[in-house]
Amino acid sequence: MKKITIAATVAAIAIAATAYASPYYALHQIKTALAERNADALAGHVDFPALRASVKTQLEAGMARSIEATAGSDNPLAALGQSIAGAMLGKMVDAMVSPAGVVALVNKSAVSPQGGADASADGPAGGAQNKASYTAGYTGVNTFVVRAKDGNAQDGALVLQRHGVWGWKLSSIEIASAMAAR
């Protein structure tokens, strides 16, 4: 009976440890897909409807702030311009944040994980200045956030949401405040 209890405890600890480590593994898979320029593997780690909604909401809010600061809230043409721009923005985001958009982004080398590979010898440690550094951690049971190393909330972040016990998908991008305000 004691062996069964020990085995059950070890199994429970192993399951909890793998569930805890699963977003780190998903992040590793995303980085590997980018390095290998494997758009299909990358698309498998993205929740496109949630990501589209997140990007649209943030860009529309930034656009509304910009229009209000420029034209004022009492200008009737500002509201018309905002509605037209919002419709165009929605179609642009739908086109860019899609499986086809990810394929185009990766295949056209817009995402270049080897950006530091051609760095000159003058750079620190063979291109170490170009190596991305980030912090990653849980912000809730089902939310995992990846930020730039300095951890400044204004720099933006990638947000992964839990899908099942071990699955994680990129579901939101917190756009840097400087970009969102433009």
MIDOSE-1310 file (N, C-alpha, C; in nm, 2 decimals, decimal comma, always signed):
residues 182
mkki	+0,08/-0,12/+0,00/+0,00/+0,00/+0,00/+0,09/+0,13/+0,00; +0,20/+0,12/+0,07/+0,29/+0,23/+0,08/+0,35/+0,26/-0,06; +0,38/+0,16/-0,14/+0,44/+0,18/-0,27/+0,34/+0,25/-0,36; +0,21/+0,21/-0,35/+0,11/+0,27/-0,43/+0,09/+0,42/-0,40
tiaa	+0,10/+0,45/-0,27/+0,09/+0,59/-0,23/+0,20/+0,67/-0,28; +0,32/+0,62/-0,27/+0,44/+0,69/-0,32/+0,44/+0,70/-0,47; +0,39/+0,60/-0,54/+0,38/+0,61/-0,69/+0,28/+0,71/-0,73; +0,17/+0,72/-0,66/+0,06/+0,82/-0,69/+0,11/+0,96/-0,66
tvaa	+0,19/+0,98/-0,56/+0,24/+1,11/-0,52/+0,34/+1,15/-0,63; +0,43/+1,06/-0,67/+0,53/+1,09/-0,77/+0,46/+1,13/-0,91; +0,35/+1,05/-0,94/+0,28/+1,08/-1,06/+0,21/+1,22/-1,06; +0,15/+1,25/-0,94/+0,09/+1,38/-0,93/+0,19/+1,49/-0,94
iaia	+0,30/+1,48/-0,88/+0,41/+1,58/-0,89/+0,46/+1,59/-1,03; +0,47/+1,48/-1,10/+0,52/+1,49/-1,24/+0,42/+1,56/-1,33; +0,29/+1,53/-1,31/+0,18/+1,59/-1,39/+0,18/+1,74/-1,36; +0,19/+1,78/-1,23/+0,19/+1,92/-1,19/+0,31/+1,99/-1,25
atay	+0,43/+1,93/-1,25/+0,55/+1,99/-1,30/+0,54/+2,01/-1,45; +0,49/+1,91/-1,52/+0,48/+1,93/-1,67/+0,37/+2,03/-1,70; +0,27/+2,04/-1,63/+0,16/+2,14/-1,66/+0,22/+2,28/-1,63; +0,30/+2,29/-1,52/+0,37/+2,42/-1,49/+0,47/+2,46/-1,60
aspy	+0,54/+2,37/-1,65/+0,65/+2,39/-1,75/+0,59/+2,41/-1,89; +0,47/+2,37/-1,92/+0,42/+2,37/-2,05/+0,42/+2,50/-2,13; +0,40/+2,62/-2,07/+0,41/+2,74/-2,15/+0,56/+2,77/-2,19; +0,65/+2,73/-2,10/+0,79/+2,75/-2,14/+0,83/+2,66/-2,26
yalh	+0,77/+2,54/-2,27/+0,79/+2,45/-2,38/+0,72/+2,51/-2,51; +0,60/+2,56/-2,49/+0,53/+2,62/-2,60/+0,61/+2,74/-2,66; +0,67/+2,82/-2,57/+0,75/+2,94/-2,61/+0,88/+2,89/-2,68; +0,94/+2,78/-2,64/+1,05/+2,72/-2,71/+1,01/+2,67/-2,85
qikt	+0,89/+2,61/-2,86/+0,84/+2,57/-2,99/+0,82/+2,69/-3,08; +0,77/+2,80/-3,03/+0,75/+2,92/-3,11/+0,88/+2,97/-3,16; +0,98/+2,98/-3,07/+1,11/+3,03/-3,11/+1,18/+2,94/-3,21; +1,16/+2,81/-3,20/+1,22/+2,71/-3,29/+1,15/+2,73/-3,43
alae	+1,02/+2,74/-3,43/+0,94/+2,76/-3,56/+0,99/+2,89/-3,63; +1,01/+2,99/-3,55/+1,06/+3,12/-3,61/+1,21/+3,10/-3,67; +1,29/+3,03/-3,59/+1,43/+3,01/-3,64/+1,43/+2,92/-3,76; +1,35/+2,83/-3,77/+1,34/+2,74/-3,89/+1,25/+2,79/-4,00
rnad	+1,19/+2,91/-3,97/+1,10/+2,97/-4,07/+0,99/+2,87/-4,11; +0,93/+2,80/-4,01/+0,83/+2,70/-4,03/+0,70/+2,77/-4,00; +0,63/+2,83/-4,10/+0,51/+2,90/-4,08/+0,39/+2,81/-4,03; +0,39/+2,69/-4,07/+0,28/+2,60/-4,03/+0,29/+2,57/-3,88
alag	+0,42/+2,54/-3,83/+0,44/+2,52/-3,69/+0,40/+2,64/-3,61; +0,44/+2,76/-3,66/+0,41/+2,88/-3,59/+0,26/+2,90/-3,58; +0,19/+2,88/-3,69/+0,05/+2,90/-3,70/-0,02/+2,81/-3,60; +0,03/+2,70/-3,57/-0,03/+2,60/-3,48/-0,02/+2,65/-3,33
hvdf	+0,06/+2,76/-3,31/+0,07/+2,81/-3,17/+0,00/+2,95/-3,16; -0,08/+2,98/-3,25/-0,15/+3,11/-3,25/-0,30/+3,09/-3,25; -0,37/+3,16/-3,16/-0,52/+3,17/-3,16/-0,56/+3,29/-3,24; -0,58/+3,27/-3,37/-0,60/+3,38/-3,46/-0,72/+3,47/-3,43
palr	-0,83/+3,41/-3,40/-0,95/+3,50/-3,36/-0,92/+3,59/-3,24; -0,86/+3,53/-3,14/-0,83/+3,61/-3,02/-0,73/+3,72/-3,05; -0,63/+3,68/-3,12/-0,52/+3,77/-3,16/-0,57/+3,89/-3,24; -0,65/+3,86/-3,34/-0,71/+3,96/-3,42/-0,79/+4,06/-3,34
asvk	-0,87/+4,01/-3,25/-0,96/+4,09/-3,16/-0,87/+4,18/-3,07; -0,77/+4,13/-3,02/-0,68/+4,20/-2,93/-0,61/+4,32/-3,01; -0,55/+4,29/-3,13/-0,48/+4,39/-3,21/-0,58/+4,50/-3,25; -0,70/+4,46/-3,30/-0,80/+4,55/-3,34/-0,84/+4,65/-3,23
tqle	-0,87/+4,59/-3,11/-0,91/+4,67/-3,00/-0,80/+4,78/-2,96; -0,68/+4,73/-2,96/-0,57/+4,82/-2,92/-0,55/+4,93/-3,02; -0,55/+4,89/-3,15/-0,52/+4,99/-3,26/-0,64/+5,09/-3,27; -0,76/+5,04/-3,25/-0,88/+5,13/-3,26/-0,88/+5,23/-3,14
agma	-0,84/+5,18/-3,02/-0,83/+5,27/-2,91/-0,72/+5,38/-2,93; -0,61/+5,34/-2,98/-0,50/+5,43/-3,01/-0,54/+5,53/-3,12; -0,61/+5,48/-3,22/-0,66/+5,57/-3,33/-0,76/+5,67/-3,27; -0,85/+5,63/-3,19/-0,95/+5,72/-3,13/-0,88/+5,83/-3,04
rsie	-0,78/+5,79/-2,96/-0,71/+5,89/-2,89/-0,64/+5,99/-2,98; -0,58/+5,94/-3,08/-0,51/+6,03/-3,18/-0,60/+6,12/-3,25; -0,72/+6,07/-3,29/-0,82/+6,16/-3,36/-0,87/+6,26/-3,26; -0,90/+6,22/-3,14/-0,96/+6,31/-3,04/-0,86/+6,42/-3,00
atag	-0,73/+6,38/-2,99/-0,63/+6,48/-2,96/-0,61/+6,58/-3,07; -0,62/+6,53/-3,20/-0,60/+6,62/-3,31/-0,72/+6,70/-3,35; -0,83/+6,64/-3,36/-0,95/+6,71/-3,41/-1,05/+6,75/-3,30; -1,04/+6,70/-3,18/-1,13/+6,73/-3,08/-1,25/+6,64/-3,08
sdnp	-1,32/+6,62/-2,97/-1,43/+6,53/-2,97/-1,56/+6,59/-3,02; -1,57/+6,73/-3,04/-1,69/+6,79/-3,09/-1,69/+6,80/-3,25; -1,59/+6,76/-3,31/-1,58/+6,77/-3,46/-1,66/+6,66/-3,53; -1,76/+6,68/-3,60/-1,84/+6,57/-3,66/-1,76/+6,50/-3,77
laal	-1,67/+6,57/-3,84/-1,59/+6,50/-3,94/-1,49/+6,40/-3,87; -1,45/+6,42/-3,75/-1,36/+6,33/-3,68/-1,43/+6,20/-3,66; -1,56/+6,20/-3,62/-1,63/+6,07/-3,61/-1,64/+6,00/-3,74; -1,67/+6,07/-3,84/-1,68/+6,01/-3,98/-1,55/+5,95/-4,02
gqsi	-1,44/+6,02/-4,00/-1,31/+5,97/-4,03/-1,27/+5,85/-3,95; -1,31/+5,85/-3,82/-1,28/+5,74/-3,73/-1,35/+5,62/-3,78; -1,48/+5,63/-3,82/-1,55/+5,51/-3,86/-1,50/+5,45/-3,99; -1,46/+5,54/-4,08/-1,40/+5,49/-4,21/-1,26/+5,43/-4,18
agam	-1,18/+5,49/-4,10/-1,05/+5,43/-4,07/-1,06/+5,30/-3,99; -1,16/+5,30/-3,90/-1,19/+5,17/-3,83/-1,22/+5,06/-3,92; -1,30/+5,08/-4,02/-1,34/+4,98/-4,12/-1,22/+4,93/-4,19; -1,14/+5,02/-4,24/-1,02/+4,99/-4,31/-0,92/+4,91/-4,22
lgkm	-0,91/+4,96/-4,10/-0,82/+4,90/-4,00/-0,86/+4,75/-3,98; -0,99/+4,73/-3,96/-1,04/+4,59/-3,94/-1,00/+4,50/-4,05; -1,01/+4,54/-4,17/-0,98/+4,46/-4,29/-0,83/+4,43/-4,30; -0,75/+4,54/-4,26/-0,60/+4,52/-4,26/-0,56/+4,42/-4,16
vdam	-0,61/+4,43/-4,04/-0,58/+4,34/-3,93/-0,62/+4,20/-3,96; -0,74/+4,18/-4,02/-0,78/+4,05/-4,06/-0,69/+3,99/-4,16; -0,64/+4,07/-4,25/-0,55/+4,01/-4,36/-0,41/+3,98/-4,30; -0,36/+4,07/-4,21/-0,23/+4,05/-4,15/-0,22/+3,94/-4,05
vspa	-0,32/+3,93/-3,96/-0,32/+3,84/-3,85/-0,41/+3,72/-3,89; -0,35/+3,64/-3,98/-0,42/+3,52/-4,03/-0,31/+3,42/-4,06; -0,35/+3,29/-4,08/-0,25/+3,19/-4,12/-0,17/+3,23/-4,24; -0,24/+3,28/-4,34/-0,17/+3,33/-4,46/-0,07/+3,44/-4,43
gvva	-0,11/+3,53/-4,34/-0,03/+3,64/-4,30/+0,10/+3,60/-4,23; +0,08/+3,49/-4,15/+0,20/+3,44/-4,08/+0,29/+3,37/-4,18; +0,23/+3,30/-4,27/+0,32/+3,23/-4,38/+0,39/+3,34/-4,46; +0,33/+3,45/-4,50/+0,39/+3,55/-4,57/+0,50/+3,62/-4,49
lvnk	+0,47/+3,65/-4,36/+0,56/+3,71/-4,27/+0,69/+3,63/-4,26; +0,68/+3,50/-4,23/+0,79/+3,41/-4,21/+0,86/+3,39/-4,35; +0,79/+3,36/-4,46/+0,86/+3,33/-4,58/+0,92/+3,45/-4,65; +0,87/+3,57/-4,62/+0,93/+3,70/-4,68/+1,04/+3,75/-4,59
savs	+1,08/+3,67/-4,49/+1,19/+3,71/-4,40/+1,16/+3,84/-4,32; +1,04/+3,87/-4,30/+1,01/+3,99/-4,22/+1,04/+3,96/-4,08; +1,03/+3,84/-4,04/+1,08/+3,79/-3,91/+1,21/+3,72/-3,93; +1,32/+3,78/-3,88/+1,45/+3,73/-3,91/+1,52/+3,69/-3,78
pqgg	+1,51/+3,57/-3,73/+1,58/+3,54/-3,61/+1,73/+3,53/-3,62; +1,78/+3,53/-3,74/+1,92/+3,53/-3,77/+1,97/+3,67/-3,79; +1,90/+3,77/-3,74/+1,94/+3,90/-3,77/+2,08/+3,94/-3,72; +2,13/+3,87/-3,61/+2,26/+3,90/-3,56/+2,37/+3,81/-3,62
adas	+2,34/+3,72/-3,71/+2,43/+3,63/-3,76/+2,54/+3,70/-3,84; +2,51/+3,81/-3,91/+2,61/+3,88/-3,99/+2,67/+4,00/-3,91; +2,66/+4,00/-3,78/+2,71/+4,11/-3,71/+2,87/+4,11/-3,72; +2,92/+4,23/-3,72/+3,07/+4,24/-3,73/+3,14/+4,20/-3,60
adgp	+3,26/+4,18/-3,61/+3,34/+4,13/-3,49/+3,35/+4,24/-3,39; +3,32/+4,37/-3,42/+3,33/+4,48/-3,33/+3,22/+4,47/-3,22; +3,11/+4,40/-3,25/+3,00/+4,38/-3,16/+3,04/+4,29/-3,04; +2,97/+4,31/-2,93/+3,01/+4,23/-2,82/+2,97/+4,08/-2,84
agga	+3,07/+3,99/-2,81/+3,06/+3,85/-2,82/+2,99/+3,80/-2,94; +3,03/+3,84/-3,06/+2,97/+3,78/-3,18/+2,83/+3,80/-3,20; +2,78/+3,92/-3,18/+2,64/+3,95/-3,21/+2,55/+3,94/-3,09; +2,60/+3,94/-2,97/+2,52/+3,92/-2,85/+2,43/+4,04/-2,83
qnka	+2,47/+4,16/-2,89/+2,38/+4,28/-2,87/+2,25/+4,26/-2,94; +2,24/+4,17/-3,04/+2,12/+4,15/-3,11/+2,03/+4,04/-3,06; +2,09/+3,97/-2,96/+2,01/+3,86/-2,91/+1,90/+3,91/-2,82; +1,78/+3,86/-2,84/+1,66/+3,91/-2,77/+1,67/+3,85/-2,63
syta	+1,64/+3,93/-2,53/+1,63/+3,89/-2,39/+1,50/+3,93/-2,34; +1,44/+3,84/-2,26/+1,30/+3,86/-2,22/+1,28/+3,79/-2,09; +1,17/+3,83/-2,02/+1,13/+3,76/-1,90/+0,99/+3,70/-1,93; +0,97/+3,59/-1,87/+0,84/+3,52/-1,90/+0,79/+3,46/-1,77
gytg	+0,66/+3,47/-1,75/+0,60/+3,41/-1,63/+0,45/+3,42/-1,63; +0,40/+3,35/-1,53/+0,25/+3,34/-1,51/+0,20/+3,47/-1,46; +0,09/+3,52/-1,51/+0,01/+3,63/-1,44/-0,12/+3,58/-1,39; -0,15/+3,45/-1,42/-0,27/+3,39/-1,37/-0,25/+3,24/-1,40
vntf	-0,35/+3,16/-1,36/-0,34/+3,02/-1,38/-0,34/+2,99/-1,53; -0,42/+3,06/-1,61/-0,43/+3,04/-1,75/-0,37/+3,14/-1,84; -0,29/+3,23/-1,79/-0,22/+3,34/-1,86/-0,07/+3,34/-1,84; +0,00/+3,35/-1,95/+0,15/+3,35/-1,94/+0,19/+3,47/-2,03
vvra	+0,28/+3,55/-1,97/+0,32/+3,68/-2,04/+0,47/+3,68/-2,06; +0,51/+3,72/-2,18/+0,65/+3,73/-2,22/+0,67/+3,88/-2,24; +0,77/+3,94/-2,17/+0,80/+4,08/-2,19/+0,95/+4,10/-2,21; +0,99/+4,22/-2,26/+1,13/+4,25/-2,28/+1,20/+4,24/-2,15
kdgn	+1,33/+4,22/-2,15/+1,41/+4,19/-2,03/+1,39/+4,30/-1,92; +1,37/+4,43/-1,96/+1,36/+4,53/-1,86/+1,23/+4,53/-1,79; +1,13/+4,46/-1,85/+1,00/+4,44/-1,78/+0,91/+4,56/-1,78; +0,94/+4,66/-1,86/+0,86/+4,78/-1,87/+0,73/+4,75/-1,94
aqdg	+0,62/+4,78/-1,87/+0,49/+4,75/-1,93/+0,46/+4,83/-2,05; +0,53/+4,94/-2,07/+0,50/+5,02/-2,19/+0,57/+4,96/-2,31; +0,66/+4,86/-2,30/+0,73/+4,81/-2,41/+0,65/+4,70/-2,49; +0,53/+4,66/-2,43/+0,45/+4,56/-2,50/+0,48/+4,43/-2,45
alvl	+0,40/+4,33/-2,49/+0,42/+4,19/-2,44/+0,35/+4,10/-2,53; +0,38/+3,97/-2,52/+0,31/+3,86/-2,58/+0,24/+3,79/-2,47; +0,11/+3,76/-2,50/+0,03/+3,69/-2,40/-0,02/+3,56/-2,45; +0,02/+3,45/-2,38/-0,02/+3,31/-2,42/-0,14/+3,27/-2,32
qrhg	-0,24/+3,21/-2,38/-0,35/+3,16/-2,30/-0,35/+3,01/-2,30; -0,39/+2,95/-2,19/-0,39/+2,80/-2,18/-0,50/+2,75/-2,27; -0,47/+2,64/-2,34/-0,57/+2,56/-2,42/-0,55/+2,42/-2,38; -0,64/+2,38/-2,29/-0,63/+2,24/-2,23/-0,53/+2,25/-2,11
vwgw	-0,48/+2,13/-2,08/-0,39/+2,12/-1,96/-0,25/+2,16/-2,00; -0,20/+2,12/-2,11/-0,06/+2,14/-2,15/-0,05/+2,23/-2,27; -0,15/+2,27/-2,34/-0,15/+2,35/-2,46/-0,15/+2,50/-2,43; -0,07/+2,58/-2,51/-0,07/+2,72/-2,49/-0,07/+2,78/-2,63
klss	-0,14/+2,89/-2,65/-0,14/+2,96/-2,78/-0,13/+3,11/-2,76; -0,06/+3,18/-2,85/-0,05/+3,32/-2,85/-0,18/+3,38/-2,88; -0,24/+3,45/-2,78/-0,38/+3,50/-2,80/-0,39/+3,65/-2,80; -0,28/+3,72/-2,76/-0,28/+3,86/-2,75/-0,14/+3,92/-2,76
ieia	-0,13/+4,04/-2,81/-0,01/+4,11/-2,82/-0,04/+4,25/-2,75; +0,03/+4,28/-2,65/+0,01/+4,41/-2,59/+0,10/+4,50/-2,66; +0,04/+4,59/-2,74/+0,12/+4,68/-2,83/+0,18/+4,79/-2,74; +0,31/+4,82/-2,77/+0,38/+4,93/-2,69/+0,29/+5,06/-2,70
sama	+0,29/+5,13/-2,58/+0,21/+5,25/-2,57/+0,25/+5,35/-2,67; +0,38/+5,36/-2,71/+0,42/+5,46/-2,81/+0,36/+5,43/-2,94; +0,35/+5,31/-2,98/+0,29/+5,27/-3,11/+0,14/+5,28/-3,10; +0,08/+5,24/-3,00/-0,07/+5,25/-2,99/-0,12/+5,39/-2,99
ar	-0,04/+5,49/-2,94/-0,08/+5,62/-2,93/-0,07/+5,69/-3,07; +0,00/+5,64/-3,16/+0,01/+5,70/-3,29/-0,11/+5,69/-3,38
